[in-house]
Amino acid sequence: MNFYDLFLQPYESYDGYQIALEITATIFGLLSVFFSIRKNIWVYPTGIISTVLYVYILYKFGLLGDMMINFYYTVMSIYGWILWSRSSKDHIHVEVSWATNKEWVFATALFLISLLLVTIVYYYKPFIDNHFSMENVQLGLYHLDWANWLDVLTTAIFLVGMWLMAKRKIENWIFWIVGDLICIPMMIYKGLGITSLQFFVFTAMAFVGYFEWKKTSQGKHIN
């Protein structure tokens, strides 16, 4: 398949406003990662604009797992915005550190709980898609393809990454890198070529963010 088949052809059936919303969400998403690399609190207001737009876009496409994580991003962005505001001396920039053993235990629990909850949502997806009616509906996971299962996995990965970022932990970038790499082919498969290109750029920016945060860390690993 060529570039047109992968990235442009799916948009032939989209409305103009849908394309405009995806482009806008992508731009603000890139701005959010840029500010995150700079440890700048503007990561959150720009990120909120992007995630709110993606909640709507993904809802229209019926991608419940992706929609859920963007809703969670919005909530966590508000939480992170509050934490960063309290930790910033100049109300703009923050200091970062490595995660403690206790935080890793919480992150592991968050990952496992997220896997379970998103799987449950997909179990009830036929009921949700039928406008919350059980008429002629068969519950189960039979309708999931490989992209849906990857959606479950990346949701859990990104939830942990978002929490670690709110806590200003350097390891958050590792989760973004892994999740972004998985999302590149997944978004192409789902017909969201612009978003796939966004995740490609996100991957490169996440590597930069990891080394930038690691370089400017004020301390060693804390147990």
N, CA and C of each residue as an Amber inpcrd file, in Angstrom:
protein
   669
   0.8410000  -1.1970000   0.0000000   0.0000000   0.0000000   0.0000000
   0.8840000   1.2570000   0.0000000   0.4620000   2.2900000  -0.7170000
   1.2350000   3.5240000  -0.7780000   0.7500000   4.5320000   0.2560000
   1.4050000   5.6990000   0.2580000   1.0830000   6.7310000   1.2470000
  -0.3780000   7.1590000   1.1520000  -0.8750000   7.2950000  -0.0860000
  -2.2640000   7.7300000  -0.2630000  -3.2430000   6.7300000   0.3450000
  -3.0110000   5.4460000   0.0980000  -3.9150000   4.4060000   0.6190000
  -3.9190000   4.3820000   2.1350000  -2.7490000   4.5910000   2.7390000
  -2.6310000   4.4910000   4.1920000  -3.1530000   5.7230000   4.9130000
  -2.8310000   6.9180000   4.3950000  -3.0640000   8.1390000   5.1610000
  -4.1520000   9.0620000   4.6040000  -4.4120000   9.0090000   3.3190000
  -5.3380000   9.9760000   2.7300000  -6.6830000   9.3920000   2.3190000
  -6.6790000   8.1890000   1.7780000  -7.9200000   7.6110000   1.2820000
  -9.0280000   7.5230000   2.3330000  -8.7080000   7.1220000   3.6000000
  -9.7790000   7.0350000   4.6020000 -10.5240000   8.3510000   4.8070000
  -9.8490000   9.4790000   4.5380000 -10.4640000  10.7830000   4.7990000
 -11.4590000  11.1990000   3.7140000 -11.5190000  10.4440000   2.6260000
 -12.4620000  10.7730000   1.5650000 -13.9050000  10.6770000   2.0470000
 -14.1400000   9.8190000   3.0430000 -15.5010000   9.6370000   3.5490000
 -15.7890000  10.5060000   4.7780000 -14.8000000  11.2980000   5.2310000
 -14.9830000  12.1220000   6.4200000 -15.5500000  13.4900000   6.0500000
 -16.2930000  14.0640000   6.9730000 -16.7490000  15.4400000   6.8100000
 -15.5890000  16.3930000   7.0510000 -15.6800000  17.5730000   6.4760000
 -14.6170000  18.5660000   6.6260000 -14.3610000  18.9300000   8.0710000
 -15.4140000  19.0340000   8.8720000 -15.2310000  19.4290000  10.2710000
 -14.5000000  18.3480000  11.0550000 -14.6960000  17.0560000  10.6690000
 -13.9990000  15.9730000  11.3530000 -12.5000000  16.0430000  11.0990000
 -12.1300000  16.3320000   9.8650000 -10.7130000  16.4730000   9.5280000
 -10.1120000  17.6720000  10.2530000 -10.8540000  18.7850000  10.2860000
 -10.3690000  19.9970000  10.9540000 -10.1810000  19.7510000  12.4520000
 -11.1130000  19.0200000  13.0710000 -10.9960000  18.7190000  14.5000000
  -9.7820000  17.8400000  14.7820000  -9.5390000  16.8420000  13.9230000
  -8.3930000  15.9610000  14.1420000  -7.0770000  16.7190000  13.9850000
  -7.0100000  17.6100000  12.9870000  -5.8000000  18.4150000  12.7990000
  -5.5730000  19.3260000  14.0000000  -6.6430000  19.9730000  14.4750000
  -6.5380000  20.8650000  15.6400000  -6.0870000  20.1020000  16.8730000
  -6.6980000  18.9180000  17.0980000  -6.3260000  18.0930000  18.2520000
  -4.8690000  17.6580000  18.1610000  -4.4050000  17.3500000  16.9510000
  -3.0170000  16.9390000  16.7460000  -2.0550000  18.0720000  17.0620000
  -2.3680000  19.2750000  16.6010000  -1.4990000  20.4350000  16.8410000
  -1.3540000  20.7040000  18.3380000  -2.4840000  20.7070000  19.0510000
  -2.4150000  20.9600000  20.4880000  -1.7600000  19.7960000  21.2290000
  -1.9060000  18.5760000  20.7080000  -1.2160000  17.4470000  21.3140000
   0.2880000  17.5860000  21.1950000   0.7520000  18.0100000  20.0350000
   2.1860000  18.2270000  19.8360000   2.6960000  19.3570000  20.7260000
   1.9170000  20.4200000  20.8430000   2.3050000  21.5200000  21.7350000
   2.4160000  21.0360000  23.1730000   1.5020000  20.1650000  23.5750000
   1.5110000  19.6540000  24.9390000   2.7870000  18.8700000  25.2270000
   3.1940000  18.0130000  24.2820000   4.4300000  17.2420000  24.4790000
   5.6330000  18.1730000  24.4920000   5.6380000  19.1930000  23.6370000
   6.7380000  20.1660000  23.6190000   6.8840000  20.8340000  24.9820000
   5.7620000  21.2900000  25.5550000   5.8120000  21.9460000  26.8590000
   6.2190000  20.9630000  27.9530000   5.8250000  19.6920000  27.7920000
   6.2050000  18.6780000  28.7770000   7.7170000  18.4850000  28.7930000
   8.3200000  18.4420000  27.6030000   9.7780000  18.3170000  27.5120000
  10.4610000  19.4720000  28.2370000   9.8750000  20.6500000  28.1080000
  10.4420000  21.8500000  28.7230000  10.0940000  21.9640000  30.2050000
   9.3530000  20.9760000  30.7160000   8.8790000  20.9930000  32.1110000
   8.0800000  22.2710000  32.3840000   7.2970000  22.6520000  31.3940000
   6.5120000  23.8830000  31.4270000   5.0550000  23.5450000  31.6950000
   4.4340000  24.2510000  32.6210000   3.0760000  23.9400000  33.0610000
   2.0460000  24.0740000  31.9420000   2.4130000  24.7320000  30.8360000
   1.4890000  24.8500000  29.7060000   1.2190000  23.5010000  29.0470000
   1.9390000  22.4730000  29.4730000   1.6490000  21.1180000  29.0050000
   0.1870000  20.7600000  29.2590000  -0.3760000  21.2710000  30.3500000
  -1.7260000  20.8680000  30.7250000  -2.8440000  21.6070000  29.9940000
  -2.8460000  22.9370000  29.9140000  -3.9380000  23.5730000  29.1580000
  -3.9630000  23.1820000  27.6890000  -2.7720000  23.0580000  27.0690000
  -2.7510000  22.6320000  25.6660000  -3.1900000  21.1810000  25.5420000
  -2.7780000  20.3670000  26.5020000  -3.1650000  18.9620000  26.4800000
  -4.6600000  18.7740000  26.6660000  -5.2700000  19.5820000  27.5090000
  -6.7080000  19.4750000  27.7620000  -7.4970000  19.7680000  26.4820000
  -7.0850000  20.7770000  25.7360000  -7.7670000  21.0860000  24.4780000
  -7.7070000  19.8890000  23.5370000  -6.5140000  19.2760000  23.4360000
  -6.3390000  18.1250000  22.5520000  -7.1890000  16.9360000  22.9900000
  -7.1570000  16.6180000  24.2750000  -7.8620000  15.4280000  24.7390000
  -9.3760000  15.5870000  24.6830000  -9.8700000  16.7780000  24.9570000
 -11.3170000  17.0100000  24.8640000 -11.7860000  16.8140000  23.4170000
 -11.0150000  17.3240000  22.4670000 -11.3650000  17.1380000  21.0610000
 -11.3350000  15.6600000  20.6840000 -10.3300000  14.9320000  21.1870000
 -10.2290000  13.5110000  20.8620000 -11.3380000  12.6920000  21.5200000
 -11.8290000  13.1060000  22.6630000 -12.9670000  12.4270000  23.2700000
 -14.1370000  12.4300000  22.2920000 -14.3900000  13.5700000  21.7000000
 -15.4950000  13.6810000  20.7440000 -15.2020000  12.8840000  19.4650000
 -13.9930000  13.0480000  18.9270000 -13.6350000  12.3700000  17.6720000
 -13.7370000  10.8520000  17.8220000 -13.1660000  10.3190000  18.9080000
 -13.1290000   8.8750000  19.1040000 -14.4990000   8.3070000  19.4530000
 -15.3170000   9.1130000  20.1100000 -16.6900000   8.6980000  20.3740000
 -17.4440000   8.5210000  19.0550000 -17.2510000   9.4550000  18.1310000
 -17.9260000   9.3810000  16.8330000 -17.4730000   8.1560000  16.0420000
 -16.2210000   7.7270000  16.2650000 -15.6990000   6.5620000  15.5660000
 -15.9690000   5.2600000  16.3220000 -16.5610000   5.3420000  17.5110000
 -16.8690000   4.1530000  18.2940000 -15.6630000   3.4940000  18.9320000
 -14.5620000   4.2370000  19.0830000 -13.3390000   3.7000000  19.6870000
 -13.3650000   3.9770000  21.1840000 -14.0670000   3.1060000  21.9170000
 -14.3440000   3.3760000  23.3210000 -13.1000000   3.4100000  24.1870000
 -12.1670000   2.4870000  23.9420000 -10.9580000   2.4690000  24.7590000
 -10.1660000   3.7500000  24.6120000  -9.9690000   4.1770000  23.3640000
  -9.2510000   5.4260000  23.1120000 -10.0130000   6.6130000  23.6860000
 -11.3440000   6.5810000  23.5740000 -12.1490000   7.6700000  24.1190000
 -11.9910000   7.7520000  25.6370000 -12.0090000   6.5800000  26.2820000
 -11.8730000   6.5340000  27.7370000 -10.5460000   7.1230000  28.1940000
  -9.4760000   6.7550000  27.5000000  -8.1730000   7.2360000  27.9480000
  -8.0520000   8.7420000  27.7410000  -8.6600000   9.2760000  26.6880000
  -8.6090000  10.7240000  26.5000000  -9.4720000  11.4540000  27.5150000
 -10.5760000  10.8480000  27.9360000 -11.3530000  11.4210000  29.0350000
 -10.5200000  11.4000000  30.3210000  -9.8220000  10.2680000  30.5480000
  -8.9450000  10.1600000  31.7190000  -7.8270000  11.1940000  31.6360000
  -7.2670000  11.3890000  30.4330000  -6.2300000  12.4060000  30.2420000
  -6.7280000  13.7760000  30.6880000  -7.9740000  14.0820000  30.3310000
  -8.5290000  15.3810000  30.6820000  -8.6080000  15.5540000  32.1910000
  -9.1020000  14.5080000  32.8650000  -9.2050000  14.5450000  34.3260000
  -7.8130000  14.6200000  34.9560000  -6.8890000  13.7700000  34.4670000
  -5.5350000  13.7490000  35.0180000  -4.7860000  15.0380000  34.7090000
  -5.1160000  15.6910000  33.5910000  -4.4730000  16.9630000  33.2670000
  -4.8410000  18.0290000  34.2900000  -6.0900000  18.0180000  34.7150000
  -6.5160000  18.9510000  35.7550000  -5.7770000  18.6510000  37.0530000
  -5.6900000  17.3450000  37.3860000  -4.9640000  16.9060000  38.5930000
  -3.4870000  17.2950000  38.5020000  -2.8630000  17.0060000  37.3340000
  -1.4510000  17.3390000  37.1530000  -1.2030000  18.8250000  37.1690000
  -2.1400000  19.5910000  36.6060000  -2.0310000  21.0490000  36.5810000
  -1.9860000  21.5930000  38.0050000  -2.8170000  21.0330000  38.8720000
  -2.8330000  21.4610000  40.2790000  -1.5180000  21.1060000  40.9640000
  -1.0400000  19.8570000  40.7520000   0.2150000  19.4250000  41.3790000
   1.3960000  20.2520000  40.8930000   1.4720000  20.4880000  39.5810000
   2.5870000  21.2590000  39.0440000   2.5300000  22.7110000  39.5230000
   1.3280000  23.2490000  39.6640000   1.1960000  24.6310000  40.1550000
   1.7300000  24.7520000  41.5710000   1.4540000  23.7530000  42.3930000
   1.9080000  23.7770000  43.7740000   3.4080000  23.5490000  43.8950000
   4.0010000  22.8370000  42.9110000   5.4190000  22.4860000  42.9860000
   6.3230000  23.4590000  42.2550000   5.7330000  24.3710000  41.5030000
   6.5290000  25.2980000  40.7020000   6.8640000  26.5550000  41.4920000
   8.1400000  26.9210000  41.4540000   8.5690000  28.1260000  42.1480000
   8.2450000  29.3880000  41.3550000   8.2600000  29.2600000  40.0170000
   7.9750000  30.4310000  39.1870000   6.6040000  30.3290000  38.5230000
   5.8160000  29.3170000  38.9340000   4.4690000  29.0830000  38.3880000
   4.4960000  28.6540000  36.9210000   5.6750000  28.2980000  36.4170000
   5.8080000  27.8520000  35.0370000   6.5320000  26.5130000  34.9460000
   7.7230000  26.4170000  35.5740000   8.5560000  25.2340000  35.4480000
   8.5900000  24.4290000  36.7580000   8.8890000  23.1240000  36.6370000
   8.9370000  22.2510000  37.8050000  10.2260000  21.4340000  37.7970000
  10.5710000  20.8930000  38.9660000  11.6900000  19.9630000  39.0890000
  11.1660000  18.5360000  38.9410000  12.0300000  17.6240000  38.4570000
  11.6160000  16.2400000  38.2260000  12.5170000  15.2900000  39.0120000
  12.0500000  14.0480000  39.1720000  12.8160000  13.0470000  39.9250000
  12.4480000  11.6520000  39.4350000  13.1710000  10.6440000  39.9430000
  12.8780000   9.2540000  39.6140000  11.7830000   8.7200000  40.5400000
  11.0420000   7.7470000  40.0740000   9.9640000   7.1570000  40.8650000
  10.5400000   6.3260000  42.0140000   9.8570000   6.3280000  43.1340000
  10.2460000   5.5160000  44.2800000   9.6760000   4.1040000  44.1300000
  10.1580000   3.1770000  44.9620000   9.6280000   1.8050000  44.9350000
   8.1290000   1.7980000  45.2280000   7.6970000   2.6390000  46.1490000
   6.2780000   2.7150000  46.4990000   5.4600000   3.1790000  45.3030000
   5.9900000   4.1310000  44.5570000   5.2720000   4.6350000  43.3740000
   5.2220000   3.5890000  42.2700000   6.2650000   2.7510000  42.1770000
   6.2470000   1.6700000  41.1940000   5.1840000   0.6290000  41.5410000
   5.0090000   0.3670000  42.8270000   3.9600000  -0.5710000  43.2490000
   2.5880000  -0.0310000  42.8500000   2.3690000   1.2610000  43.0910000
   1.0840000   1.8830000  42.7200000   0.9060000   1.8630000  41.2090000
   1.9840000   2.1390000  40.4600000   1.9050000   2.1600000  39.0050000
   1.5530000   0.7770000  38.4560000   2.1260000  -0.2640000  39.0550000
   1.8170000  -1.6340000  38.6280000   0.3520000  -1.9680000  38.8830000
  -0.1410000  -1.5830000  40.0540000  -1.5500000  -1.8160000  40.3780000
  -2.4560000  -1.0520000  39.4220000  -2.0930000   0.1860000  39.1040000
  -2.8740000   0.9990000  38.1780000  -2.9150000   0.3530000  36.7980000
  -1.7990000  -0.1940000  36.3690000  -1.7250000  -0.8550000  35.0590000
  -2.6550000  -2.0640000  34.9980000  -2.6130000  -2.9120000  36.0250000
  -3.4330000  -4.1290000  36.0470000  -4.9220000  -3.7980000  36.1520000
  -5.2610000  -2.8310000  36.9940000  -6.6670000  -2.4270000  37.1410000
  -7.1870000  -1.8360000  35.8380000  -6.3360000  -1.0660000  35.1560000
  -6.7400000  -0.4630000  33.8890000  -7.0200000  -1.5280000  32.8400000
  -6.1600000  -2.5520000  32.7660000  -6.3870000  -3.6570000  31.8300000
  -7.7500000  -4.2990000  32.0700000  -8.0590000  -4.5270000  33.3510000
  -9.3280000  -5.1690000  33.7000000 -10.5170000  -4.2870000  33.3370000
 -10.4530000  -3.0150000  33.7030000 -11.5890000  -2.1220000  33.4800000
 -11.8780000  -1.9070000  31.9930000 -10.8210000  -1.7310000  31.1840000
 -11.0400000  -1.5120000  29.7550000 -11.5700000  -2.7810000  29.0920000
 -11.1080000  -3.9440000  29.5490000 -11.6330000  -5.2080000  29.0260000
 -13.1140000  -5.3420000  29.3380000 -13.5050000  -4.9290000  30.5320000
 -14.9240000  -4.9690000  30.9120000 -15.7530000  -4.0540000  30.0160000
 -15.2190000  -2.8740000  29.7320000 -15.9250000  -1.9460000  28.8470000
 -16.1530000  -2.5790000  27.4770000 -15.1170000  -3.2240000  26.9460000
 -15.2690000  -3.8820000  25.6470000 -16.2370000  -5.0630000  25.7190000
 -16.3000000  -5.7140000  26.8580000 -17.2470000  -6.8180000  27.0440000
 -18.6770000  -6.3080000  26.8610000 -18.9420000  -5.1060000  27.3660000
 -20.2800000  -4.5130000  27.2730000 -20.4500000  -3.6100000  26.0500000
 -19.4420000  -3.5510000  25.1710000 -19.5100000  -2.6660000  24.0070000
 -20.7370000  -2.9310000  23.1250000 -21.1270000  -4.1980000  22.8480000
 -22.3420000  -4.4210000  22.0420000 -23.5780000  -3.7830000  22.6700000
 -23.6750000  -3.8220000  23.9980000 -24.7810000  -3.2090000  24.7250000
 -24.7380000  -1.6880000  24.5900000 -23.5310000  -1.1180000  24.6940000
 -23.3620000   0.3350000  24.5710000 -23.6770000   0.7890000  23.1520000
 -23.1550000   0.0380000  22.1590000 -23.3860000   0.4050000  20.7610000
 -24.8580000   0.2860000  20.3700000 -25.6140000  -0.5240000  21.1010000
 -27.0430000  -0.7060000  20.8210000 -27.8890000   0.2730000  21.6330000
 -27.2720000   1.4120000  21.9620000 -27.9630000   2.4720000  22.7090000
 -28.4750000   1.9660000  24.0600000 -27.6070000   1.1700000  24.7150000
 -27.8670000   0.6670000  26.0660000 -29.1520000  -0.1630000  26.1290000
 -29.3490000  -0.9350000  25.0850000 -30.4800000  -1.8650000  25.0340000
 -29.9430000  -3.2840000  24.8470000 -30.5190000  -4.2530000  25.5590000
 -30.0740000  -5.6380000  25.4550000 -30.8070000  -6.3930000  24.3490000
 -31.6630000  -5.7220000  23.5960000 -32.4240000  -6.3760000  22.5380000
 -31.4840000  -6.8450000  21.4170000 -31.5130000  -8.1540000  21.1480000
 -30.6860000  -8.7700000  20.1060000 -29.1920000  -8.5200000  20.3180000
 -28.7800000  -8.4280000  21.5690000 -27.3810000  -8.1710000  21.8970000
 -26.7610000  -9.3840000  22.5800000 -25.5500000  -9.7250000  22.1490000
 -24.7910000 -10.8060000  22.7790000 -23.5180000 -10.2090000  23.3680000
 -23.4190000 -10.2530000  24.6820000 -22.2420000  -9.7050000  25.3500000
 -21.0460000 -10.6350000  25.1710000 -19.8620000 -10.0720000  25.2780000
 -18.6600000 -10.8830000  25.1810000 -17.5250000 -10.1310000  24.5160000
 -16.4310000 -10.8520000  24.2800000 -15.2420000 -10.2610000  23.6670000
 -15.0160000 -10.7970000  22.2570000 -16.0030000 -11.4810000  21.7160000
 -15.8980000 -12.1050000  20.4020000 -15.6660000 -11.0950000  19.2860000
 -16.0980000  -9.8610000  19.4860000 -16.0430000  -8.8410000  18.4380000
 -14.7090000  -8.1140000  18.3910000 -13.7950000  -8.4060000  19.3040000
 -12.5190000  -7.6990000  19.3610000 -11.5480000  -8.2500000  18.3230000
 -10.8750000  -7.3480000  17.6060000  -9.7890000  -7.7460000  16.7180000
  -8.4630000  -7.3550000  17.3570000  -7.3800000  -7.5350000  16.6370000
  -6.0560000  -7.2730000  17.2190000  -5.9010000  -5.8110000  17.6220000
  -6.5120000  -4.8970000  16.8530000  -6.3950000  -3.4770000  17.1750000
  -7.1140000  -3.1540000  18.4840000  -8.2550000  -3.8030000  18.7180000
  -8.9770000  -3.5780000  19.9720000  -8.1740000  -4.0610000  21.1740000
  -7.5260000  -5.2250000  21.0320000  -6.7150000  -5.7350000  22.1430000
  -5.5020000  -4.8500000  22.3940000  -4.9190000  -4.3210000  21.3150000
  -3.8270000  -3.3640000  21.4870000  -4.3330000  -2.0870000  22.1360000
  -5.5750000  -1.7310000  21.8380000  -6.1950000  -0.5630000  22.4570000
  -6.2840000  -0.7500000  23.9640000  -6.6670000  -1.9530000  24.3780000
  -6.7290000  -2.2670000  25.8110000  -5.3510000  -2.0980000  26.4420000
  -4.3280000  -2.6380000  25.7730000  -2.9590000  -2.5770000  26.3040000
  -2.4420000  -1.1410000  26.3650000  -2.6000000  -0.3870000  25.2750000
  -2.0710000   0.9730000  25.2670000  -2.8120000   1.8800000  26.2440000
  -4.0940000   1.6070000  26.4590000  -4.8300000   2.3900000  27.4500000
  -4.1840000   2.2640000  28.8140000  -3.8570000   1.0330000  29.2060000
  -3.2200000   0.7980000  30.5010000  -1.8380000   1.4410000  30.5530000
  -1.0930000   1.3330000  29.4550000   0.2490000   1.9260000  29.4000000
   0.1860000   3.4420000  29.5630000  -0.7300000   4.0760000  28.8290000
  -0.8270000   5.5270000  28.8730000  -1.3850000   6.0370000  30.2020000
  -2.2480000   5.2620000  30.8320000  -2.7600000   5.6720000  32.1390000
  -1.6140000   5.8010000  33.1420000  -0.7170000   4.8140000  33.1220000
   0.4350000   4.8590000  34.0260000   1.3540000   6.0180000  33.6550000
   1.5800000   6.2090000  32.3470000   2.4320000   7.3090000  31.9070000
   1.8920000   8.6600000  32.3300000   0.5680000   8.8260000  32.2220000
  -0.0470000  10.1000000  32.5970000   0.0830000  10.3440000  34.0960000
  -0.1010000   9.2930000  34.8910000   0.0090000   9.4340000  36.3480000
   1.4460000   9.7870000  36.7450000   2.4240000   9.1020000  36.1280000
   3.8240000   9.3780000  36.4490000   4.2120000  10.7990000  36.0210000
   3.6330000  11.2880000  34.9170000   3.9240000  12.6550000  34.4880000
   3.3620000  13.6670000  35.4790000   2.1500000  13.3970000  35.9680000
   1.5490000  14.2920000  36.9610000   2.4040000  14.3500000  38.2260000
   3.0560000  13.2100000  38.5390000   3.9340000  13.1490000  39.7180000
   5.3510000  13.6270000  39.4070000   5.5760000  14.0730000  38.1550000
   6.8630000  14.6130000  37.7020000   7.9690000  13.5730000  37.8000000
   7.6670000  12.3370000  37.3850000   8.6330000  11.2470000  37.4150000
   9.2140000  11.0070000  36.0240000  10.5300000  10.8750000  35.9550000
  11.2330000  10.7370000  34.6830000  10.7570000   9.5220000  33.8980000
  10.4120000   8.4440000  34.5940000  10.0280000   7.1980000  33.9220000
   8.7540000   7.3220000  33.0940000   8.0190000   8.4180000  33.2610000
   6.7860000   8.5670000  32.4710000   7.0750000   8.4810000  30.9840000
   8.2510000   8.9550000  30.5660000   8.5890000   8.9670000  29.1450000
   8.7300000   7.5630000  28.5800000   9.1610000   6.6040000  29.4000000
   9.3030000   5.2240000  28.9260000   7.9500000   4.6700000  28.5080000
   6.9170000   4.9660000  29.3020000   5.5750000   4.4940000  28.9810000
   5.0350000   5.1750000  27.7290000   5.3300000   6.4770000  27.5640000
   4.8830000   7.1670000  26.3570000   5.5470000   6.5770000  25.1170000
   6.8470000   6.2750000  25.2090000   7.5700000   5.7210000  24.0560000
   6.9630000   4.3920000  23.6220000   6.7630000   3.4790000  24.5870000
   6.2070000   2.1600000  24.2730000   4.8030000   2.2870000  23.6930000
   3.9510000   3.0780000  24.3520000   2.5820000   3.2410000  23.8920000
   2.4990000   3.9050000  22.5290000   3.3250000   4.9330000  22.2970000
   3.3080000   5.6400000  21.0170000   3.7120000   4.7160000  19.8680000
   4.7300000   3.8860000  20.0880000   5.1790000   2.9590000  19.0520000
   4.0740000   1.9780000  18.6640000   3.3230000   1.5160000  19.6580000
   2.2230000   0.5920000  19.3790000   1.1050000   1.2890000  18.6100000
   0.8720000   2.5670000  18.9270000  -0.2460000   3.2990000  18.3400000
  -0.0340000   3.6920000  16.8870000   1.2030000   3.7420000  16.4170000
   1.4540000   4.1500000  15.0310000   0.7280000   3.2410000  14.0380000
   0.9780000   1.9180000  14.0530000   0.2480000   1.0520000  13.1060000
  -1.2210000   0.9090000  13.4680000  -1.5420000   0.9920000  14.7590000
  -2.9290000   0.8180000  15.1820000  -3.8130000   1.9280000  14.6340000
  -3.3310000   3.1700000  14.6460000  -4.1270000   4.2860000  14.1560000
  -4.2590000   4.2560000  12.6340000  -3.2320000   3.7600000  11.9310000
  -3.3540000   3.5840000  10.4870000  -4.4650000   2.5850000  10.1900000
  -4.4940000   1.4980000  10.9350000  -5.5140000   0.4600000  10.7610000
  -6.9110000   1.0200000  11.0140000  -7.0260000   1.9440000  11.9610000
  -8.3230000   2.5180000  12.3150000  -8.7490000   3.6430000  11.3680000
  -7.8920000   3.9890000  10.4130000  -8.2420000   5.0240000   9.4510000
  -7.9770000   6.4310000   9.9240000  -7.1450000   6.5740000  10.9730000
  -6.8040000   7.9000000  11.4970000  -5.3360000   8.1930000  11.1720000
  -5.0720000   8.4420000   9.8770000  -3.7000000   8.6280000   9.4170000
  -3.0090000   9.8220000  10.0340000  -3.7260000  10.9430000  10.1820000
  -3.1270000  12.1340000  10.7890000  -2.6860000  11.8340000  12.2150000
  -3.5390000  11.1260000  12.9470000  -3.2090000  10.7710000  14.3280000
  -2.0330000   9.8040000  14.3720000  -1.9290000   8.9100000  13.3800000
  -0.7940000   7.9940000  13.3100000   0.5150000   8.7620000  13.1470000
   0.5200000   9.7560000  12.2680000   1.7090000  10.5960000  12.0930000
   2.0340000  11.3490000  13.3710000   0.9790000  11.7480000  14.0950000
   1.1830000  12.4220000  15.3740000   1.9230000  11.5150000  16.3470000
   1.5350000  10.2460000  16.4090000   2.1970000   9.3170000  17.3260000
   3.6360000   9.0490000  16.9050000   3.9180000   9.1170000  15.5970000
   5.3000000   8.9710000  15.1320000   6.1490000  10.1140000  15.6730000
   5.6110000  11.3270000  15.5670000   6.3320000  12.4990000  16.0940000
   6.4120000  12.4140000  17.6150000   5.3230000  11.9640000  18.2640000
   5.3190000  11.8000000  19.7160000   6.4610000  10.8910000  20.1740000
   6.6960000   9.8100000  19.4260000   7.7530000   8.8590000  19.7940000
   9.1110000   9.5470000  19.8290000   9.3980000  10.3030000  18.7720000
  10.6770000  11.0280000  18.7150000  10.7730000  12.0420000  19.8430000
   9.6850000  12.7650000  20.0910000   9.6880000  13.7760000  21.1410000
   9.8180000  13.1380000  22.5200000   9.2560000  11.9390000  22.6960000
   9.3370000  11.2590000  23.9910000  10.7770000  10.8570000  24.3030000
  11.5240000  10.4340000  23.2830000  12.9450000  10.1310000  23.4900000
  13.6920000  11.3900000  23.9320000  13.3990000  12.5000000  23.2630000
  14.0280000  13.7700000  23.6380000  13.6520000  14.1390000  25.0640000
  12.3670000  13.9720000  25.4000000  11.8910000  14.2970000  26.7430000
  12.5650000  13.4710000  27.8160000  12.7330000  12.1770000  27.5480000
  13.3690000  11.3060000  28.5450000  14.7900000  11.7720000  28.8460000
  15.5770000  11.9870000  27.8060000  16.9700000  12.3830000  28.0250000
  17.0740000  13.7990000  28.5970000  16.1430000  14.6770000  28.2340000
  16.1460000  16.0380000  28.7770000  15.8220000  16.0180000  30.2640000
  14.7800000  15.2690000  30.6450000  14.4170000  15.1770000  32.0640000
  15.5180000  14.4730000  32.8600000  16.1080000  13.4350000  32.2890000
  17.1680000  12.7030000  32.9750000  18.3770000  13.5990000  33.1980000
  18.6910000  14.4160000  32.1930000  19.8500000  15.3070000  32.2800000
  19.6630000  16.3660000  33.3560000  18.4410000  16.8460000  33.4890000
  18.1840000  17.9460000  34.4270000  17.6720000  17.4820000  35.7810000
  17.6410000  16.1520000  35.9830000  17.1750000  15.6300000  37.2790000
  18.0690000  16.1100000  38.3970000  17.4320000  16.4750000  39.5110000
  18.1630000  17.0420000  40.6440000  18.6770000  15.9790000  41.6190000
  18.3610000  14.7140000  41.3310000  18.8040000  13.6730000  42.2740000
  18.9320000  12.3230000  41.6200000  19.3930000  11.3460000  42.3990000
  19.5340000   9.9870000  41.9250000  18.2310000   9.2200000  42.1800000
  18.2400000   7.9400000  41.8300000  17.0720000   7.1110000  42.0920000
  16.7820000   7.0800000  43.5920000  15.4900000   7.1570000  43.9130000
  15.0720000   7.1200000  45.3210000  14.3070000   5.8380000  45.5740000
  14.6770000   5.1060000  46.6070000  13.9940000   3.8480000  46.9470000
  12.9880000   4.0490000  48.0480000
